[in-house]
Amino acid sequence: MKKLLVNSLIILFCIVQQSYNQVGWNLISTLPERHLYSVFFTEINTGYIAGGFGTGKILKTTDGGITWSETTFPVHSLHSVCFINANIGWTVGAGGSIYKTTNGGTTWLSLSSGTTLNLNSVYFINENFGWVVGQTATILRTTDGGVSWSPRTFGASAGDHLYCVRFVDENVGHAGGNGFAIRTANGGLEWRHVTKFTPAPVTSIYFTDYEKGFVVSERYIFKTVDGGINWTFIEYSESLFSIYFIDSNRGWICGNLGTILKTTNGGDSWITQRSGTEYFISIFFKDLLHGWVVGEGADGGKIFKTTTGGTLDVEEDISIPNDYILLQNYPNPFNPKTTIRFGIPEYSHVNVTIYNVLGEKVAILNSTDLPPGYYEKTWDAKNVSSGIYICSMETRSVLKGNVLRNIKKIVLLK
């Protein structure tokens, strides 16, 4: 391990302080550095942001985010930061860079990662056990605080990348890639695919316990309550980037156009607010009241803070559709698997069936009663010939008895 004392340039930034909503989210800082990728607070006054473009940077505050000092690093950018107490933390970034501090960010040591690939996310469960993921399916594992790192694999396909990683304990953890999630139950020694989501990157993943977890991928929020075997989803109007839960019920998501979503019932429903900035990249809460979100605005990096748990001006429930909806399958055309997504506004019996062009039944994807919400089913057509098929969703309201039918044309190309 090579010790590197990073040149530290302390700057007290000129602050633009503007209060948008004293009981919600307040813009507390506008910084010259626009590229802010990851935020982490060790207590309500002391926090860190990883970022930079052309030069990697760690920003530190000791007054809750009003003023920030800057430490520069000899790398293109830093993408993620994680602390396990007030003194010990890690940051990762471009070119396989990993740095560690043991004195609250006063100095940083360069750690040997064994790779020159870009590293996107770091997570430590304690002083010893940590994981890093990144470009070209990179997974690194340490059991000695970062002194040494061992690469791990998961049967990746060409072009697979990993963007986020988080662990429930020393054994159980999850990582997100370009449209998929993987899971380990033995501390990262072995990984397996959990499911395939959208083709867009899974930019954030968070499990509140061994069974309940959430994935953010572009405009979708995916939720599981059985450890990743089955997933439901909510589709939002804007791209979403980061998710954080403070307990099993209360969590937040941030995204494009200043979007902040909040749940108080474990993701069953969400409320949403737009703050007016261009986009938010990372969100973090220290307790039920104190939270921060960072991103990019037209005139610099933006830092918003709440001291009320994120009480919002504009609330919109996005968890339940207003009508019965059958979305176009993805991918389409496909070979041999495709995902069928649908939503129902009330408790209904739902039949999702695949027919060929002759009207013959080919597959039954669902034939059960379901509560209101969004759902997805996967059709594996490996035993079916190429051609045009019809996906039919027939619903019958349990309360009203009315029957509706939606269809989509899907194409299998082998």
Secondary structure, 3 states (H helix, E strand, C coil): CCCCCCCEECCCCCCCCECCCCCCCEEEEEECCCCEEEEEECCCCCEEEEECCCCEEEEEECCCCCCCEEEEECCCCEEEEEECCCCCEEEEEHHHCEEEECCCCCCCEEECCCCCCCEEEEEECCCCCEEEEECCCEEEEECCCCCCCEEECCCCCCCCCEEEEEECCCCCEEEEECCEEEEECCCCCCCEEEEECCCCCEEEEEECCCCCEEEEECCEEEEECCCCCCCEEEECCCCEEEEEECCCCCEEEEEECCEEEEECCCCCCCEEEECCCCEEEEEEECCCCCEEEEEEECCEEEEEEECCCCCCCCCCCCCCCCCCEECCCECCCECCEEEEEEEECCCEEEEEEEEECCCCEEEEEEEEEECCEEEEEEEECCCCCCEEEEEEEEEEECCCCCEEEEEEEEEECC
